[in-house]
């Protein structure tokens, strides 16, 4: 772990950069960046942001869904005069390691996708109130909203100036959202992405870059009225509190209530051990609501999300994640069935959506993932999705030495048939058996059966079924082999293999982030001593290698 680990846990009472206020069905999220509260030795001027600003935004988006389900509209604005947001802090980008830059961009976009998911699935519509300059990531934040309102004062503008100013590109969703979401013509998008000063007023409206122009004299009043109109039909529901997530770190072991991370630094691997519930689910959704964030599916998902984010930005040398479960399958299945039976209840629906988003974090994490289905494990229903998300899976075939331990089993439920889709819109089963409808049908028909290692291997649900003689040696060889490969090559291979089938806006964003942004950020034209990132605001022009590659 790095000496100063980045912590993704926060709370509105500890926010340094955002002001969250609730007024009935309308929430306001106003950006007011504390210039001196960055995560590094730089000033966050002009409402620019770093990972710390996005950590607070992610927390706010999550809390609005669970703590304030009565909110129907979220108005994103700025408390800085004539500045909405100037985007990612350039000094931070120039000084950050390549790995931190890419993971920062990835987390930023996951947060924006969560905003769009809240609009689509939770009835919380996001509106951007741009009161001045919205540049780079600032405009990309607005693009994640369902509606963009721009003050009509003759100077306010929207811009994506990364290419002309920094030698990089708006690849945390900017270009993709322009053409795929807002349907801006690609020739106009070309102009936007190559113009430093951005686009103002009527041209921004005509080109589809914003949805509405509002005079400055009426801007504050009208933006709130629009939000109230959008939230008018949201029913009043009492939310639950998301308390501080409890976590302890002792050496190379990180512990949560239902999850433990065990780090093997020599082997460059970490085991994520997930524990099943110890009790049956509550009697009904009201009882689950009374449990609040202690309800096992919510508690374990919060722990898994934090574990993944922690490993991403604090443990760059850890290249392989082993996904392991421990517990009683019947109790996992009981909770799985409870979620399915009550999926129309607001809290249960939010938990399923949260689990979906968290599993997607595995899909886009640049670590090799290997699931181990061992005796005593509980890969059943919603936890089986972890095995399906893994790059490889190994299942123990045979009876354990300990007669009191159950043999390894795997069980699919309806939860695995589409309730937890990937970014490509498909279930992980459909992704696994893309182009093989008979194999997919056989797997889906096996839902509800307890599958032995032989059954699971025959159905194609695990990569290898190994007996006691081969288990230790095969795993050791697999882990040693993984650790010996180029991390860059593995990241590229895994990103190519994890998504098959139809392309979506989401897969395009992460595909382009993994490939183009990953490549461009390392090129000397951006990050070299004479590159655009290094020479930004120095008065010296960058020196570009003019060869096209």
C-alpha positions as CSV (number, residue, x, y, z in Angstrom):
1,X,0.0,0.0,0.0
2,X,1.2,3.5,-0.8
3,X,2.3,5.6,2.2
4,X,-0.6,8.0,1.8
5,X,-3.4,5.8,0.6
6,X,-6.3,7.4,-1.2
7,X,-9.6,6.8,0.7
8,X,-12.8,6.6,-1.3
9,X,-14.9,6.8,1.9
10,X,-16.4,10.2,2.7
11,X,-19.6,11.9,3.9
12,X,-21.4,15.2,3.1
13,X,-20.2,16.6,6.4
14,X,-16.6,16.1,5.3
15,X,-17.0,17.4,1.7
16,X,-14.4,20.1,0.8
17,X,-15.5,20.7,-2.8
18,X,-19.3,20.2,-3.2
19,X,-22.3,21.7,-1.4
20,X,-25.2,19.3,-1.3
21,X,-28.6,20.7,-0.3
22,X,-32.1,19.1,-0.4
23,X,-35.3,21.1,-0.9
24,X,-38.1,18.6,-1.1
25,X,-37.9,16.7,-4.4
26,X,-35.0,18.9,-5.7
27,X,-31.4,18.4,-4.8
28,X,-28.7,21.0,-5.5
29,X,-25.1,19.9,-6.0
30,X,-23.0,23.1,-6.3
31,X,-19.3,22.9,-7.1
32,X,-17.2,25.1,-4.8
33,X,-13.7,23.6,-5.1
34,X,-11.3,24.3,-2.2
35,X,-8.1,25.3,-4.0
36,X,-5.9,24.1,-1.2
37,X,-7.6,20.7,-0.6
38,X,-6.2,18.7,-3.6
39,X,-4.8,15.2,-3.1
40,X,-1.3,16.5,-4.2
41,X,0.9,19.5,-4.1
42,X,-1.1,21.7,-6.5
43,X,-3.9,24.3,-6.4
44,X,-7.3,23.5,-7.7
45,X,-7.9,26.9,-9.3
46,X,-11.0,27.8,-11.4
47,X,-13.2,25.0,-10.0
48,X,-10.8,22.5,-11.5
49,X,-10.9,19.0,-10.1
50,X,-8.8,16.0,-9.1
51,X,-9.7,12.5,-7.9
52,X,-10.7,13.9,-4.5
53,X,-13.4,16.1,-6.1
54,X,-14.8,13.2,-8.0
55,X,-14.8,11.0,-4.9
56,X,-17.2,13.4,-3.2
57,X,-19.4,13.6,-6.4
58,X,-19.6,9.8,-6.5
59,X,-20.6,9.7,-2.8
60,X,-23.3,12.3,-3.4
61,X,-24.7,10.5,-6.4
62,X,-24.8,7.3,-4.3
63,X,-26.4,9.0,-1.2
64,X,-29.1,10.7,-3.2
65,X,-30.3,7.3,-4.4
66,X,-30.3,5.6,-1.1
67,X,-30.8,8.4,1.4
68,X,-33.1,10.6,-0.6
69,X,-35.2,8.5,-3.0
70,X,-37.8,11.3,-2.8
71,X,-35.5,13.5,-4.9
72,X,-36.6,13.6,-8.6
73,X,-34.2,16.2,-9.9
74,X,-30.6,17.0,-9.2
75,X,-29.4,20.5,-10.3
76,X,-25.6,20.7,-10.8
77,X,-24.3,24.2,-10.6
78,X,-21.3,26.3,-9.4
79,X,-20.8,28.8,-6.6
80,X,-18.0,30.5,-8.6
81,X,-19.0,33.5,-10.6
82,X,-18.7,32.9,-14.4
83,X,-17.0,29.6,-13.9
84,X,-18.9,26.3,-14.0
85,X,-15.9,24.0,-14.0
86,X,-12.6,24.3,-15.8
87,X,-12.1,20.5,-15.9
88,X,-9.4,18.2,-14.6
89,X,-6.5,20.1,-13.0
90,X,-3.6,20.3,-15.5
91,X,-0.8,20.4,-12.9
92,X,-2.3,17.3,-11.3
93,X,-2.4,15.5,-14.7
94,X,1.2,16.5,-15.5
95,X,2.5,15.3,-12.2
96,X,0.5,12.1,-11.6
97,X,1.8,8.7,-12.6
98,X,0.4,7.3,-15.7
99,X,-1.4,4.6,-13.8
100,X,-3.1,7.2,-11.5
101,X,-4.1,9.3,-14.5
102,X,-5.8,6.5,-16.2
103,X,-7.6,5.3,-13.1
104,X,-8.7,8.8,-12.3
105,X,-10.2,9.0,-15.8
106,X,-11.9,5.6,-15.3
107,X,-13.4,6.5,-11.9
108,X,-14.6,9.9,-13.3
109,X,-16.5,8.2,-16.0
110,X,-17.9,5.5,-13.8
111,X,-19.3,8.3,-11.7
112,X,-20.9,10.1,-14.7
113,X,-22.4,6.8,-15.8
114,X,-23.9,6.4,-12.4
115,X,-25.5,9.8,-12.9
116,X,-27.0,8.6,-16.2
117,X,-28.1,5.4,-14.5
118,X,-29.9,7.3,-11.8
119,X,-31.7,9.3,-14.4
120,X,-32.7,6.2,-16.4
121,X,-33.5,3.8,-13.5
122,X,-34.1,5.8,-10.3
123,X,-36.1,8.7,-11.5
124,X,-33.5,11.2,-10.5
125,X,-33.0,13.5,-13.4
126,X,-29.7,15.4,-13.6
127,X,-29.7,19.0,-15.0
128,X,-26.6,21.1,-15.5
129,X,-26.8,24.9,-14.9
130,X,-23.8,26.3,-16.6
131,X,-23.2,29.8,-15.3
132,X,-20.0,30.6,-17.2
133,X,-17.1,28.6,-18.6
134,X,-17.5,24.8,-18.8
135,X,-14.3,23.4,-20.2
136,X,-12.9,19.9,-20.7
137,X,-14.0,17.7,-17.9
138,X,-16.3,20.5,-16.7
139,X,-18.3,20.3,-20.0
140,X,-18.1,16.5,-19.8
141,X,-19.7,16.6,-16.4
142,X,-22.6,18.6,-18.0
143,X,-22.8,16.1,-20.8
144,X,-23.5,13.4,-18.3
145,X,-26.7,15.3,-17.3
146,X,-30.0,14.8,-19.0
147,X,-30.4,18.5,-19.8
148,X,-27.9,21.4,-20.1
149,X,-28.9,25.0,-19.5
150,X,-26.4,27.7,-20.4
151,X,-26.5,31.3,-19.2
152,X,-26.9,33.7,-22.1
153,X,-24.6,36.5,-21.1
154,X,-22.4,36.7,-24.2
155,X,-19.3,35.1,-22.5
156,X,-20.4,31.7,-21.2
157,X,-19.1,28.8,-23.3
158,X,-18.7,25.1,-23.5
159,X,-15.4,23.6,-24.7
160,X,-13.4,20.4,-25.1
161,X,-9.9,21.9,-25.5
162,X,-7.9,18.9,-24.5
163,X,-6.5,18.3,-28.0
164,X,-5.3,21.9,-28.8
165,X,-4.2,22.7,-25.3
166,X,-2.9,19.5,-23.8
167,X,-2.1,17.1,-26.6
168,X,-4.6,14.6,-25.3
169,X,-8.3,14.1,-25.9
170,X,-11.7,14.2,-24.1
171,X,-11.7,10.5,-23.7
172,X,-13.5,10.3,-20.4
173,X,-16.7,10.3,-22.4
174,X,-16.7,13.7,-24.0
175,X,-16.3,12.8,-27.6
176,X,-18.6,9.7,-27.2
177,X,-21.3,11.6,-25.5
178,X,-21.3,14.4,-28.1
179,X,-22.0,12.1,-31.0
180,X,-23.6,9.0,-29.4
181,X,-25.8,10.7,-26.7
182,X,-26.4,14.2,-28.0
183,X,-26.2,13.3,-31.7
184,X,-24.0,16.2,-32.6
185,X,-22.8,16.0,-36.2
186,X,-19.3,14.6,-36.4
187,X,-18.0,17.5,-38.4
188,X,-19.3,20.0,-35.8
189,X,-17.9,17.8,-33.0
190,X,-14.5,18.0,-34.9
191,X,-14.7,21.8,-34.7
192,X,-15.6,21.7,-31.0
193,X,-12.7,19.4,-30.1
194,X,-10.1,21.5,-31.9
195,X,-11.2,24.9,-30.7
196,X,-9.6,26.3,-27.6
197,X,-12.0,29.0,-26.8
198,X,-15.1,26.8,-27.0
199,X,-18.6,27.6,-28.4
200,X,-20.9,30.2,-27.0
201,X,-24.6,31.2,-26.9
202,X,-26.8,30.5,-29.9
203,X,-24.2,28.5,-31.8
204,X,-23.9,26.1,-28.8
205,X,-27.7,25.8,-28.9
206,X,-27.9,25.4,-32.6
207,X,-25.2,22.7,-32.7
208,X,-26.9,20.7,-29.9
209,X,-24.2,21.3,-27.4
210,X,-26.7,22.7,-24.9
211,X,-30.5,22.4,-24.6
212,X,-31.5,25.9,-23.5
213,X,-30.2,29.4,-23.2
214,X,-31.4,31.4,-20.2
215,X,-30.7,35.2,-19.7
216,X,-28.5,35.9,-16.7
217,X,-31.2,38.0,-15.0
218,X,-33.5,34.9,-14.8
219,X,-30.9,32.1,-14.7
220,X,-31.0,31.2,-11.0
221,X,-34.8,31.3,-10.9
222,X,-35.4,29.5,-14.1
223,X,-32.9,26.7,-13.5
224,X,-34.6,25.9,-10.2
225,X,-38.0,26.0,-11.8
226,X,-36.9,23.6,-14.5
227,X,-35.7,21.2,-11.8
228,X,-38.9,21.5,-9.8
229,X,-41.0,20.7,-13.0
230,X,-38.9,17.6,-13.6
231,X,-39.3,16.4,-10.1
232,X,-43.0,17.1,-9.8
233,X,-44.2,13.5,-10.1
234,X,-41.6,11.9,-7.8
235,X,-43.4,10.0,-5.0
236,X,-42.3,10.7,-1.4
237,X,-40.3,7.7,0.0
238,X,-38.2,7.5,3.2
239,X,-34.6,6.6,2.5
240,X,-32.0,4.9,4.6
241,X,-28.7,6.2,6.0
242,X,-25.4,5.1,4.5
243,X,-23.2,5.1,7.6
244,X,-19.4,5.2,7.4
245,X,-18.1,2.0,5.9
246,X,-16.1,0.2,8.6
247,X,-12.7,-1.0,7.4
248,X,-9.4,-2.0,9.2
249,X,-6.0,-2.3,7.6
250,X,-3.4,-4.5,9.4
251,X,-0.3,-5.0,7.3
252,X,-1.4,-6.8,4.1
253,X,-4.9,-7.7,5.3
254,X,-7.8,-5.3,4.8
255,X,-11.0,-6.3,6.6
256,X,-14.6,-5.3,6.2
257,X,-17.7,-7.0,7.8
258,X,-18.3,-9.3,4.9
259,X,-15.1,-9.1,2.9
260,X,-11.4,-9.5,3.4
261,X,-8.4,-8.6,1.2
262,X,-5.3,-10.7,1.6
263,X,-2.3,-9.3,-0.3
264,X,0.6,-11.5,-1.5
265,X,3.2,-9.0,-2.6
266,X,5.8,-11.5,-3.7
267,X,3.2,-13.1,-6.0
268,X,1.7,-9.7,-7.0
269,X,-1.7,-11.0,-6.2
270,X,-4.6,-10.3,-3.8
271,X,-7.4,-12.5,-2.7
272,X,-10.8,-10.9,-2.3
273,X,-12.6,-13.2,0.1
274,X,-16.3,-12.5,0.2
275,X,-18.4,-14.0,3.1
276,X,-22.0,-15.0,2.7
277,X,-24.7,-14.0,5.1
278,X,-25.0,-15.7,8.5
279,X,-28.8,-15.3,8.7
280,X,-31.8,-15.7,6.4
281,X,-33.2,-12.5,4.8
282,X,-35.8,-10.4,6.6
283,X,-39.5,-11.1,6.3
284,X,-40.3,-8.3,3.9
285,X,-39.0,-5.1,2.3
286,X,-40.0,-3.0,5.3
287,X,-37.8,-5.2,7.5
288,X,-35.0,-4.9,5.0
289,X,-35.4,-1.1,5.1
290,X,-35.2,-1.2,8.9
291,X,-31.9,-3.0,8.6
292,X,-30.7,-0.3,6.3
293,X,-27.1,-0.5,5.3
294,X,-26.7,-3.6,7.5
295,X,-28.8,-5.7,5.0
296,X,-26.3,-8.2,3.7
297,X,-26.6,-7.6,-0.1
298,X,-26.1,-3.9,0.4
299,X,-23.3,-4.3,3.0
300,X,-21.3,-6.7,1.0
301,X,-21.7,-4.7,-2.2
302,X,-20.5,-1.5,-0.5
303,X,-17.4,-3.5,0.8
304,X,-16.7,-4.9,-2.7
305,X,-16.9,-1.5,-4.3
306,X,-14.5,0.0,-1.8
307,X,-12.1,-2.9,-2.1
308,X,-11.9,-2.6,-5.9
309,X,-11.4,1.1,-5.8
310,X,-8.8,0.9,-3.1
311,X,-6.8,-1.8,-5.0
312,X,-7.0,0.2,-8.2
313,X,-5.3,3.4,-7.0
314,X,-3.3,2.2,-4.0
315,X,-1.9,-1.1,-5.2
316,X,-0.5,-0.7,-8.7
317,X,1.9,-3.6,-8.3
318,X,-0.9,-6.1,-7.6
319,X,-1.7,-7.6,-10.9
320,X,-4.1,-10.5,-10.2
321,X,-7.2,-10.6,-8.1
322,X,-8.4,-14.0,-6.8
323,X,-12.2,-14.0,-6.2
324,X,-13.1,-16.4,-3.4
325,X,-16.3,-16.9,-1.4
326,X,-17.1,-18.6,1.9
327,X,-20.4,-19.4,3.4
328,X,-23.7,-21.3,3.1
329,X,-25.1,-21.4,-0.4
330,X,-28.7,-21.8,0.8
331,X,-28.4,-18.5,2.7
332,X,-27.0,-16.7,-0.3
333,X,-29.8,-18.2,-2.4
334,X,-32.4,-17.0,0.1
335,X,-31.2,-13.5,-0.2
336,X,-30.9,-13.8,-3.9
337,X,-34.6,-14.9,-4.0
338,X,-35.6,-12.1,-1.7
339,X,-34.1,-9.5,-4.1
340,X,-35.8,-11.1,-7.1
341,X,-39.2,-11.4,-5.3
342,X,-39.2,-7.8,-4.2
343,X,-37.4,-6.1,-7.1
344,X,-40.2,-3.6,-7.5
345,X,-39.5,-2.1,-4.0
346,X,-37.4,1.1,-4.3
347,X,-34.7,-0.1,-1.9
348,X,-34.4,-3.6,-3.4
349,X,-34.3,-2.1,-6.9
350,X,-31.5,0.3,-5.8
351,X,-29.5,-2.6,-4.3
352,X,-29.7,-4.6,-7.5
353,X,-28.6,-1.5,-9.5
354,X,-25.7,-0.9,-7.1
355,X,-24.6,-4.5,-7.4
356,X,-24.8,-4.1,-11.2
357,X,-22.6,-1.0,-11.1
358,X,-20.1,-2.7,-8.8
359,X,-19.8,-5.8,-10.9
360,X,-19.1,-3.5,-13.9
361,X,-16.2,-2.0,-11.9
362,X,-14.6,-5.5,-12.1
363,X,-15.2,-5.6,-15.9
364,X,-13.2,-2.4,-16.4
365,X,-10.5,-2.9,-13.7
366,X,-7.1,-3.5,-15.2
367,X,-6.3,-6.5,-13.1
368,X,-6.4,-10.2,-14.1
369,X,-9.3,-11.8,-12.2
370,X,-9.5,-15.5,-11.3
371,X,-12.4,-17.1,-9.5
372,X,-11.7,-20.1,-7.2
373,X,-14.7,-22.3,-6.6
374,X,-13.5,-24.3,-3.6
375,X,-15.1,-26.6,-1.0
376,X,-17.0,-24.4,1.5
377,X,-17.6,-21.7,-1.1
378,X,-20.9,-20.1,-1.8
379,X,-20.9,-19.2,-5.5
380,X,-24.7,-19.2,-5.8
381,X,-27.0,-16.8,-7.5
382,X,-25.8,-13.2,-7.2
383,X,-22.3,-14.4,-6.0
384,X,-22.0,-16.7,-9.1
385,X,-21.9,-13.5,-11.1
386,X,-18.3,-13.0,-9.6
387,X,-17.2,-16.3,-11.2
388,X,-18.8,-15.3,-14.5
389,X,-17.1,-11.9,-14.4
390,X,-13.6,-13.5,-13.9
391,X,-11.1,-13.8,-16.7
392,X,-10.7,-17.5,-15.7
393,X,-12.3,-19.8,-13.1
394,X,-11.0,-22.9,-11.4
395,X,-13.3,-25.3,-9.6
396,X,-12.3,-28.0,-7.2
397,X,-13.4,-31.5,-8.3
398,X,-13.9,-34.0,-5.6
399,X,-14.5,-34.4,-1.9
400,X,-12.6,-32.1,0.5
401,X,-10.2,-33.6,3.1
402,X,-12.4,-32.2,5.9
403,X,-15.6,-34.3,6.0
404,X,-17.4,-31.4,7.6
405,X,-16.8,-29.1,4.5
406,X,-19.2,-29.2,1.6
407,X,-17.9,-30.1,-1.9
408,X,-17.5,-27.2,-4.3
409,X,-20.8,-26.3,-6.0
410,X,-22.0,-23.7,-8.4
411,X,-25.6,-22.5,-8.8
412,X,-27.2,-20.2,-11.3
413,X,-30.5,-18.4,-10.6
414,X,-32.7,-16.0,-12.6
415,X,-30.4,-13.3,-11.2
416,X,-27.7,-14.5,-13.6
417,X,-30.0,-14.4,-16.7
418,X,-30.1,-10.6,-17.2
419,X,-30.8,-8.8,-14.0
420,X,-27.1,-7.7,-13.7
421,X,-26.1,-6.7,-17.2
422,X,-22.6,-5.7,-18.3
423,X,-21.8,-2.5,-20.1
424,X,-22.6,-4.1,-23.4
425,X,-26.2,-4.6,-22.3
426,X,-25.9,-8.4,-22.1
427,X,-25.8,-10.8,-19.2
428,X,-22.5,-12.3,-18.4
429,X,-23.8,-15.6,-19.5
430,X,-24.9,-14.2,-22.9
431,X,-21.5,-12.6,-23.2
432,X,-19.7,-15.8,-22.3
433,X,-21.7,-17.8,-24.9
434,X,-21.9,-15.0,-27.6
435,X,-22.7,-16.6,-30.9
436,X,-23.4,-20.0,-29.3
437,X,-27.2,-20.0,-28.6
438,X,-27.3,-23.7,-27.8
439,X,-24.6,-23.4,-25.2
440,X,-26.4,-20.4,-23.7
441,X,-29.7,-22.2,-23.6
442,X,-28.1,-25.2,-21.9
443,X,-26.6,-22.9,-19.2
444,X,-29.8,-21.0,-18.7
445,X,-31.7,-24.2,-18.4
446,X,-29.3,-25.3,-15.6
447,X,-30.5,-22.4,-13.4
448,X,-31.7,-23.7,-10.1
449,X,-29.6,-26.9,-10.1
450,X,-26.6,-27.5,-7.8
451,X,-23.8,-28.0,-10.2
452,X,-20.8,-30.2,-9.4
453,X,-17.4,-29.3,-10.9
454,X,-17.9,-31.8,-13.7
455,X,-21.3,-30.4,-14.5
456,X,-20.1,-26.8,-14.5
457,X,-17.1,-27.6,-16.7
458,X,-19.3,-29.5,-19.2
459,X,-21.7,-26.5,-19.4
460,X,-18.8,-24.1,-19.9
461,X,-19.4,-22.2,-16.7
462,X,-15.8,-22.7,-15.4
463,X,-12.5,-22.8,-17.2
464,X,-11.0,-25.8,-15.5
465,X,-12.3,-28.5,-13.0
466,X,-9.3,-29.8,-11.1
467,X,-9.0,-32.7,-8.6
468,X,-7.0,-32.6,-5.4
469,X,-3.8,-33.9,-7.1
470,X,-3.7,-31.0,-9.6
471,X,-5.3,-28.2,-7.7
472,X,-2.3,-26.6,-5.9
473,X,0.2,-27.1,-8.8
474,X,-2.2,-25.8,-11.5
475,X,-3.1,-22.7,-9.5
476,X,0.6,-22.0,-8.7
477,X,1.6,-22.2,-12.3
478,X,-1.3,-20.0,-13.4
479,X,-0.4,-17.3,-10.9
480,X,3.3,-17.5,-11.7
481,X,2.6,-17.3,-15.4
482,X,0.3,-14.3,-14.9
483,X,2.9,-12.5,-12.8
484,X,5.6,-13.0,-15.5
485,X,3.7,-11.4,-18.4
486,X,3.8,-7.8,-19.4
487,X,1.1,-5.9,-17.4
488,X,0.5,-3.7,-20.4
489,X,-0.2,-6.6,-22.7
490,X,-2.5,-8.2,-20.1
491,X,-4.5,-5.1,-19.7
492,X,-4.9,-4.8,-23.5
493,X,-5.8,-8.5,-23.9
494,X,-8.3,-8.4,-21.0
495,X,-10.0,-5.2,-22.2
496,X,-10.4,-6.8,-25.7
497,X,-11.8,-10.1,-24.4
498,X,-14.2,-8.9,-21.7
499,X,-16.7,-7.2,-24.0
500,X,-18.2,-9.0,-27.0
501,X,-21.3,-8.5,-29.0
502,X,-23.1,-5.2,-29.5
503,X,-21.2,-1.9,-28.9
504,X,-22.8,0.6,-26.6
505,X,-21.9,4.1,-25.5
506,X,-20.5,2.6,-22.3
507,X,-18.3,0.0,-24.0
508,X,-17.1,2.7,-26.4
509,X,-16.2,5.0,-23.6
510,X,-14.1,2.4,-21.7
511,X,-12.7,0.9,-24.9
512,X,-11.4,4.2,-26.0
513,X,-10.2,5.1,-22.5
514,X,-8.3,1.8,-22.2
515,X,-6.7,2.1,-25.7
516,X,-6.5,5.6,-27.0
517,X,-6.3,7.6,-23.8
518,X,-3.9,5.0,-22.4
519,X,-1.7,5.4,-25.4
520,X,-1.9,9.2,-25.8
521,X,-1.2,9.9,-22.2
522,X,2.2,8.1,-22.5
523,X,3.3,9.7,-25.7
524,X,5.9,12.5,-25.5
525,X,3.6,14.8,-27.3
526,X,1.5,14.9,-24.2
527,X,3.7,13.8,-21.3
528,X,7.3,14.4,-22.5
529,X,9.4,17.2,-21.1
530,X,8.5,19.3,-24.2
531,X,4.9,17.9,-24.3
532,X,1.7,19.9,-24.0
533,X,0.9,18.8,-20.5
534,X,4.3,19.9,-19.2
535,X,4.4,23.2,-21.0
536,X,0.8,24.2,-20.3
537,X,0.8,27.9,-19.1
538,X,4.6,28.1,-19.1
539,X,4.6,30.5,-22.1
540,X,6.5,27.9,-24.1
541,X,4.9,26.1,-27.0
542,X,5.0,22.3,-26.9
543,X,7.2,20.4,-29.4
544,X,5.3,17.7,-31.2
545,X,6.7,14.6,-32.9
546,X,4.9,15.2,-36.2
547,X,4.8,11.6,-37.4
548,X,1.3,10.1,-37.6
549,X,1.2,6.6,-36.1
